């Protein structure tokens, strides 16, 4: 291909005909590669780079499904084929890649330098899409620069796609973070070359976003579909790859790479990248909402754009350079307009009916995230305004009672900060008081208020969820209304979704604060789908390999009040009293709800056991805390619904060591060593609320809680939760009948909670270390009441002054107004 596009090749006795290449040796092939690359234009080099970064050379990661399990299967299948690559092919590939990158780098740097030496100035503080009459067909040329020496708009788009794909593959390194899996064509790419790839990508973005005229010309020439595939997705992919590399290496190695001269413009590119991203995304958004652009986008294009925006504008994972260099990325007026336009477009029947289920789910999840980001921006704006007002008027802006309703019952409020803490801040629902017109008053007058976007998102949610959950409408259904055969049932899009995508639906439901009465049928259908034929290899439960997806489903189901029986009642109303599901008469756990939670717990246990056989951890500490807390909050007591997940937790907690291969040697660590005080206290809380006592579990968790580094970071709320959970566990019937392994007690009466038993001594010692943390003004009424109950139940009389302080604090007018009758009577 390069030979067919080359011009002016040297004629020093070398045969450059395509047929002659097959007979060349390795050395001869390497000797003619460089003159061939020198003889092609930068546009041809860009096209060649795209071919080298696409199948069959590299996996098409940009178009792959975002769920890691399916993507890893494709990657491993691809790697098995590439293991047969010969050394000649590997060497020529490496040389071609390096020469093409070098040629494109020189070209874009020349274009940037020429552009910066003219009178054209940056104006990306006010990004605007210019009219078509002001657009440039080709990038501007100045002086002696010829058009053949420049990358045109299409070549720039090709380059963005190619570089993003290469950066993404390089970002998926092995656990050591230094070597790519054996057999990969990019094995010989060094860290310095990785930095140069990132730098080339940033230079292209800087060139495209130089000013409104350059950006407008680019987006109008490329077109809407290629903008989604070759610009929006690469922006997201490189951003994610940059974060992975930064997390592995840290800023020190980046600075070292910069000082070594690999990237002389490293610092300047870092400082300007956020502004360049804002410029190109704003102009691109203005173009995509135009009618002639919008009609070319499918539901897949719409959802992929929205999903990419959630990654680019993530408030907690923004660019590593944003906190210290340049301006952070924020959703501006053009992005608000794009969000509203895309939501309306997805609601149209031709668009949603022809869409795949996973595309609709991806759109729902992405919209809920973006609404959360916008509300977070508005909340930050309100807080900054309040801080300025407080300097003038030291009065309370929020009226009493506006910061929360009545305190929940004791069973659901111990450690009441857990639910909100497990959510990312962008997912915490905001009060309508923070999203009214006053919230966006200081924004641009053309901005769409966040409350309006939220209402549009809720409308879109109901439209798309009916498309996903309900059978598609057909005229045959109407004509055969009395027939027992329902046409189109096999086409229900819910049945094509994975467990992770179902978790996305539930997470979007809770994030958008959808009215509970409006989602009863939807949640019921999801529960019925998860419990139908769970042993089938095609069921979402059997195909699930991610504990995080299970935790997300459990957490969302808990927030949707699963466990109260309302969804069982819905099934009974629709199909009669006989649900066909075995009831748990002992604990009255319900039918459909209990069965679904039980199956999720059993699948969680299977994944834990499989990873244990592989000497790996199935999940991290936070995921386990979410699974346990969500399960026991839905089904308290000794319930069959939570039995499997508690068994899985016991395996992880009691697993002494997991061996992991380091760069130099094998290292061993326990699961509990990776847990913080918040997670350990919630493990104790889950076992206590489930009324399940295990001496080994109790000893392991209390020992971990007494570690110095845990106590140093322990909050008063976690201390109170730990004390209540420990006292509750030792008050269970099973605790008094356990023989202490360390003391080898012979008399069962000596093991009572009031005696000087081994376990009680450990409890007293733990209380003695935690109780000083309770002398804090940040304790809530729930934390205070639970701590007092734990000290009394355990007959902890060493620090009576702390108990008196807690009682005095709870008796204050402020605390009593925030308490309920149950907390006061308990105290």
N, C-alpha and C positions, 0 to 999 in steps of 0.2 A: 504493500500500500504506500509506504513512504517513497519507494523508488518511482512509483507512478506519479507522485506529486512533486518530486524533486526536480530542480532546474539548476544548471550550471555545475554539474558534477565534474570533478577532475578526471582527465583522461590519461593518467600516467600508467597505462598498461593494465588497469584493473577492469575486469568485466563486471559491469553493474546490471546485467540483465537478470530478471527475476529467476529464470531457470538455472542460472549459475550459482545461486545462493545455496541450493540444496547440496552441492558438492564441496562446499568450503569447510575447512577445518575450524576449530574453535578460535585459534589465533587469527586466521584470515577473516573470520566473521567479525571479531572484535575490531580489527583494523579498518574495516569499511563502514562500521556503524556510525562512527563520528562524522565522517564526511557526508554521509547521507542525511543525518540530522541537521548538519550545517546548511544543507542545500534546500531545506524545506522552509516554508513560512511559519510564523508563530501560530496562525490559524490551523494549519495542518498539524502542527505539534500538539495543539489542544485537542483536535479530533483523535489523534493517535493515543494521547494520554487517556482519553475517555475509553478507548477500546481496551487499553492495558489494565484499566481499573474496573472493568466490567466482566461478566462471565464470558468465557470459561476461566479467565485468569484470576479474578477475585469475585467473591460472592456479592450479589446485588443487595447490599445491606440496607441501602436507602429505601428500597421497595419492599423489604421483608417485613413480616408482621412484628409488631413491637413486643409481643410476648416472648420472653427469652427461651422458653422450652422449645417451641416450634422452630425458632430461629437456630438454636443450637443443634437440633436434629439436622437441619439443612446444612449447617456448617460442617458437621462431622462427616456427612455423606460427601460433601465437596472435597474435604481434606483427604479422604481415602483415594480419590481419583488423582489428586495433585501429588501424592507421594511418589508417583512414577515419573515425575519430571526429571529429565536428564540434566547433567551438570552444564552442558552447552546451553540448553534452554534457560536454565537458571541464571547463568552468567550474562547471556544476551539480554534477558529481561531486566536484570539489575542495571546494565549499562544503558539500555534504552530509557529506563525510568529516570536515571540520573541526568542523562543528556537532555531529555525533554523538559524536565523540571528546570534545569539550568537555563535552557533557551527561553522558556516562558518567564522565568524570573527576571532575566535580563530585559525582556521585552516590556513587561509591565513596569519595571523600575524606570525604564527609559520614557515610557508614556507618562508616568507620574512626575518625573523630573521636568519633562517638557510642559506638562500642565501647570505645575507649580511655578514655573518661570514666567508664565503669562499673567495677564491681569485678571484672570478668572479667580474669584474668591469663594470661600465656603459661605453658604447661607443655610446650613442645615439646622439653624435654630428655628426656622419657620418652614418645615418641609411642605411642599406643594406640588401637585401634579400639574405641569404646564400643558397648554393646549397642543394638539397634534401639529399645528402649524409651526410651533417653536421647537419641535423635536429635531434631532440630528439623525440622519440615516446611518452614518458611520461615526465613530469617535473622531473628535477634532484632530487635525494634523497641523503642525506648525514647523516653519523653517524647512529643513532638508529632510524631515521625516516622511517616508513614503507610506502609502496605505498598506503595501505588502508587508511592511515591517511591524505592523500594529495588529493587536488582537481586536477583532470586531466584536459587536455585541453578542452574537451567537457563540463565538469562541470563548468569550468571558463567561457565559452561562455554562458552557461545557466544562470549563476549567473549575468552576465552583463545584459542580457535581463530582468531578473526578477527584479533586483534592479532599472533598468531604468524605468520599468513600474510602480513600486511602487513609485519612486520619482516623476514621471510625475503625477500620481493621487494625491499625496500629494501636489504637486505644484498648482493644480487647486482647491484652497480653495475658500470659499465664500468671499464677499466683505470686510468683517472684517479682513480676513487674519489669523484667529485663529481656526475656527471650520469648519470641513468638513460637507457637507450636511447631514442632518439627515438620518439614515438608512444605511450609508456607513460602510463597514466592517473595514475600517481603521480609524474609528472615534476616537479610543483610543490611536492612535499613538501620542506621545508627540513630541514637537520640539527637545528635546534632542535625541530621537530615530531617528528623521529625519536626524539629523546631523550624527548619527552613520551609517545610510544607505549610505549617501554620502561618508563617510569615508571608508566604506567597498568597495564601487565602486572604489574609488581612489586607494585603496590598491591593488585591482585586476589589475587595469591598470598599476600600478607601477611594479607589479610582471611580468606581460606579457611583458612590455617594458624595462625589466631590461638590456638586451643587445640584439645584433642582433641575437644571437643564440636562445635565448628564444622567441623573437618575430617571427623569421622565423619558428621555430618549431610550434608555436601556429597557425599561419595563414595557414601553409601547412596542418596541421592536421584538422583544422576546415572546410576548403573548401570555395569556393567563395560565394556560396549562403548564407551560414550561416554567413559569414563575413559581408555581407550586412545587414542581418536581426538581428544578435546577437551582432555585434560590432559597425558598422558604425552608425546605427540608435540609439543604446543606447548611444553612445558618444554624439550625437546631443541632444537627449532627456534629458540626465542628465545635459548637459551644459545649455539648456534652463530652466530646472527646477531650477538650481542653480541661474540663473539670476533672475527668478521670486521671489525666496525666498529672495535673496539679496535686490531686489528693495523694497520688503515689509518690511523687518526687518532692513536693513542697516547693516553696518559693525560692529556697536557697539554691537548688539545682538550676532553676530557671535563670536566676541571676548569674550563676556560674556560666551557663551556656551563652548568655548574652555577653559576658565579659570576654569569652573566648573568641569573640568576633564572628560567631556564626550568624548573628542577626544584629547588624549595627543599628537598625531602626526598631529594635525590640521594644524599648521603653516608649518611643513615640507611638508605635502601633497600639500598644496596650492602653495608653491614655486616650486614644481617639476612637477605639473600637466601639465603645458604648454609643458615642455620638453618631458613628457611621451606621450602626445597627438601627438606631432611632430614625435616621434619615431614610434609609432604604425601606424599612418596614412601613413608615408613614406614607411614602409615595406609592409603594406597592399596594397598600390597603386602599388608597384612593382609586387606583386603577382597577382593582379586582371587583369593586362594587359597581362599576359601570355596567349597564345592561348588556352590551355586546360581549363583555368579558365574563360576566356572571353566567350567562346562558351556556357557555362552553364548559363549565365546571360540573363534574359529577358529584354525587354525595361523597364518594371516596376522596375527591380533591378538597371538598369543603371540610370534611372531618379531619383530614390530614393537616390542613392549614391551621385549624383551631388547635389541634393537638400540638403542633410545632410551636405555636404561640405560648402554650402553657409551659413549655420547656424554656423558651427564650426569655419570658418575662417572670419566671419563678422568683418571688421576692427573697427567698432564703438561699437559693442556689444560683444567684445571678453571677455574672462573670467575676472571676477572681480578681480582676483589676478594678471593678466598680467601686468597692468601698474606699479605696485610696487614690484612684486615678479616674478622672473624668466624671461624667454624670451617670447615675444608675439608669437602667432601662425601666421605663414606666409606660403604661398604656395610655396613649393620648387620644385626642378626638378622632383622628382617622381610624384608629383601631376600634374605638367604640362603635363607629358607624359600620365598619366591616362586621363586627360581632352581631349587631342587630340585623344587618342585611343577610348574613349567612343563616341566622336562625330562621328568618322568614322564608328563605329559599328552601331550607331543609323541611319546612312544614308543607310544601307543595306536594300534592299527591303523586305526580309523575316522578319526582325526585326521590321521595321516601319509599315508594312502592318498588322501585327498581334497585334500591340500595341493598347491600348486604347487611345482615344483622350487626356484624362487628363494626361496620362503619357508623351505623346509627348510635351504637353504644359509645363509640369513641367520641362522637359529637356531643352526646349528653354529658359524658364525663368531663370533656374539655370545657364546655360552656360553664359547668358548675365551678370548675377551677378558676376560670377567668372572672366570673362574677365575684368569687372570693378575693381575687387579687384586687379588683376594682374597689370592693368594700374596704379592703385593707388600706388602699391609698386614701380613700375618703376618711377613714378613721384616723390615719396619721395626720391628715389635714385638720381635722377637728381638734385633735390633741394639741397640735401646734398653735391653733387659735385659742384654745383654752388656756394654754400656758401663758400666752401674752395677756389674756384677760385677767388671769389670777395675779399678775403683777400690779394690776390697777385696782381690782375689786377682789379681796380675799373672801369671796362668797362661794357657796356650793352651787355649781351649775346644774348638777343632776339632783332632782327632787328625791326625798326619802322614798325608798321602795322601788325606784326605777332600775337599780342595779341587780335586781333578782326578785323572784317571787317568794312564796313561802318555802321554808326549809324542807327538804325531803325527809322521808321517814328514815329511821336509823339504819334499816337494812340496806338502803340504797345510797346512803350519804356518808358512810365511813370512808374517809379519804376522798371526799367529794371532788377534789381537784384532779382525780385520775382521768375521768372521761375527757375533760377539756384538754388536759396535758397531752394525751395520746394523739390528739388531732394536731395536724400542722396548723399554725395560726391562720393560714388562708382558708382553712376549712371550718373555723369556729363561726357558727351562725351569729350574725349581728342583729341587734335590736333595730326595729324600723326607725327608732329615734336617731340612729346614726346614718341613716341612708335617705333622709328626706331631702327636700329641696335646699335646705340650709347647708347640707353637706357639700353640695356641688356648687354653691353660690359663687365661690371664688374661682371656679374653673372658667374656661373659655365659654363664651355665650353659645358657641356652636356645639358644645359637648352635650351628649345625651346623658341625662341623669342616671345614676346607677340603679335607682329604684325602677325606672322604666325598663332598663335592660333585664333586671331580675324578673319583672312581670312577663317580659317577652320570653325569658328562659323557661319560666314555669309553663307558659302556654306551649312552647315547643316540646317540653318534657311530656306533657299529656298526649300530644299528637304522636310523638315518636314512640312512646311506651305502648300505646295501643297498637301501633304498627308492629312492634316487636313481640308483644305478648299474645295478642288476639289473632285468630285465623284471618288470613287475607279475605277481603270481600270478593264475592263472585256472584254473577247473576244466577249460576246454578244453585247456589245456596238458597236464593229466594224462591226459585221454582220448585226445589225439593225440600221445602221447609219441613214437611212431615216425615221426611226420610231419616232413618237412623244413621245413614252414612253422611258425614259432614265433609263436603268438598273442601279441599285445600288445607286440611288439618296438618298434613305432612309438611306443609310449607311454612309452618309457624317458625318465625325467625329465632324465637327463644331457644329452640332445640338445636340450633347450630352454634350456640355460644359456649365458650369455655367458662370454667369457674371464675377465672379472673375477670372476664367480661361481665359476668353476673354480679360480681363484687363491684364493678364500676357502676352498674345500674343502681344498686343499693346505696352506694356512696354518693352518687349524684342526688338521689332522693333525699337523703339526710342533709346534704350540703345546701340544697335549695330550699330546705324547710317546707317540703310539700306537705299539704294538709293530710293528716293521717287518714281521714275518711276517704280521701281521693286515691289512696294507694293500697287499700285493703285487698281489692281484687288482684292487683298486680303482684303484691307480695305473696298472696295465697297461691297464685299460679306459679311463682318462682319456687315456693316451698314444695308444691306438688311435683314440679319438674325435677327438683333435686332428690326427692324421695322415691321417684318412680324408677324401678329397675336399677338400683344403685350398683349392682354387681356387674352390669354390662360393661364391656371394655370401651364402649362408646359414650358412656355416661360422663358428665363433667367431673364427677367425683373421682372416678377411676383414672381419668386423664390428667388430673391435677398433680403437679409435682412441687407446688410452692406452698409452704406454710404461711407465707405472707398473704396470699390470696384467701386462705381460710380465715386468718385473723381479721382481714378486712370485712369479710362476710359476717362473721360473728359480731364484730363491733357495730356494724350497720344494723343487723337484726336486733341487737339489744336496744339501740336507739329507736327502732321502730316498734318497740314494746312486744317483741316476740317473747313468749313465756307467760303472758297474761291470759291466753286462751282465746283472744279475739279472732285469730285466724282459723282456729279450730271451729269456732262458732260459724264463721263464714262458710266453711266447707260443709258443716251440718245443714246450714240453710239452703245451700245449693244442691246437695246430694242426699239429704236426709240425715238421720241420726247415725246411720251405719257408715263410717268412713272407711271401713276395711283395714283400719290400723289398730294394732294391739294397744290397749290402754294400760297405763300404769296406775292401778287403783291404789297402790300403797302410798305414793307421793303425789297423786293427782297432777302429774306433769303434763297432761294434755295428750293429744294424739299426733297430729301433723307437725306441730311445732317441736314437740319433744323428739319425734323421730328424726327430723331434719338436723337438729343440734347433735343428736347422738351419732348420726352418720358423719357429720363434719368432724366430730371428735375422733371417731374411729379412723377416718382417713388421715387425720393429723397424727395419730398414733402409728399408723402404717409408715408414714413418711419418716417419722423419728426413728423407728426401728430399722428401716432401710439404711438411713444415714449412719446409724450406730454400727451396722455391719461394715460400712465403708470407712469407719473411724473418722466421721465428720459430724458436725453439728447440723441439725436439720433447720434450725432457725436461730436468730439472735435473741438476746435477752428481752428486748422490747416486744418482739412478736409474741413470745411466750407469755409475757405479762398481759398483753391484749387478749389473747386467746383465753387465758384462765379467768381474768376478771369479767370478760363479756359472758363467758359460759355460766359462771356461778351467779352473776347478777340476773340472768334469765331464769335459771333453775337452781334455787337455793336448796341447801340440805343435801342429804344422801340420795341424789337423783341418778338414775341410769343415764340421763342425758349428758352428764359431765364426767362420767366415770372414766371414759377412755382418755379424755384430754388430761385428767389428773394423773392417770397412769403414765402418759407421755411426759408430763412435767416431772414426775418422780424419776424417770429414766435420765432425763437431762440433769436434774439437780444432783443426783447421786453418782453420776458418771464422773469418776475421779479425774481422769486425764484424757485428753484428745491429742494425739501426736500429729504435728504439722511439720513438714519439711521446710527448713529455713535454707538460706543461701549457703550457710556453712555447716549446720548440724540440725539434728532433730530437736524440736522444742515441744514441751508438754505444758498443757494448761487445762484448768477445769472450767466447766461452764459457768459456775458461780463467780469465778474470778473476773469474768467479763461483765458482771451485773453491777449496777449502781444501787444506791439506797432506795430509790423509788421503785425499782423493779423487785428487789428482794422483799420489801414490805408488801408489795402486791401479791407475791407468791404466798406469803404467810396469810394474807387476807383471804385469798381464794380457798386455801385449805381450811381455814377457820369457818368461812361462810358455807362451805360444802360439808362441814361437820365431819371431816375426815382427819383422823390423827394417825401420824406415822412418826415414831420416835426418831428414826434416822433423818427424816425430812425436817423435823423440828430442830434437831441438833445442828444439822448442816446450815439451815437458814439463819438460826440465831447466832451461830458462830460467825457467819459471813457478815451479819448485821453489826457484830461487835468489832469488826476490823477497824483499824485506825483511820484508813482512808475513807471508809464508809461513814464513820462518825463525824469526820471533818466536814463532809458535804451534806450531811443529813439535815433535812428541813424539819421544822416543828410538826408539820402535817404528817410526814412519813414516820416520825417518832411516835406520834399518837396512834397511827394506823398499826405500827408494829406492836405497840403495847397492847392494844385491844385484841389484835389477832392472836398474839401469844397467850394472853390470858384466856381467850375463848377456846383455844386448842387444848390447853391443860384442864379446862373445865368439862371437856367432853367425857363421856363414859369410857371411851377407849383409853384415855390417858391414865386414868386411875388404875387400870388393870395391867399396864405394861410394866415389866420388870426392867429396871435400869441396868444396862449392860456394864456401866462403869462401876457401880457400887455393888451389883449382885445382891440386891435386897432379897431377903427371904420372906419377910412379913409384908403381905399386900397392904396392910393398914398403914405402913410407914410411907406409902407412896401417895397418900392423899395430898390434895392441893394445899392444905394448910400445914402439912408437916414439912420437915427439913429434908425432903427427898432430893435426889440428884437433879431432877428436872426443875424442881422449884428453886433450887439454889441457882441454877443457870438463869432462870427467869428473873430472880431478884438481882443478880449481877447485871443482866441486860437492862433492867429498869433503872438501876443506879447510874448507868452510863447514858441512858436516853432522857431521863427525867429533867436534867438541867436544860435541855433544849426546849422544854415546854414553857420556860419563862420568857415568852415572846409575845409581843402584841399582835403578831400576825395570825394567831390561832383563831380559827372559826369556832362558832358554838358547837358544831359537830365534833371537831377535834378535841375541844375542851371537855365535852361531856364524855366522849369515848375514853379519854385518858383518865378521867376521874373514875369511871366504871372499872377500867382495867386495874388501877391501883387498889381499889376496894376489893374487887374479886380475888386478886392475888394476895391480899392482906399485906400489901407493901407499906410498911410503917417506918421505913428508914428516913424518908424525906417528907415528913408531914408538912413542912413549910411549903413545899411545892404544891401539895394537895390544897392547902389553904389558899394559896395564891390563885390556883385554878378556880376554886369556888368563888372567891371574891371577884375574879374577872368575869365569870359567867353571871354573877348577880348584878353586874352593871346594867344601866338602862339600855345602853347601845347593844349589848349582847342579848339581852332579853327580848328586844324588839326583833332580832334576827333569829331567835330560837322558836321552837314549837313545843307543844305540851309534852311530847314524848322525850325530847332531850332534857327538859327541865326535870321531869319525874325520874328519869334515869340518873341524873346527877344527884 
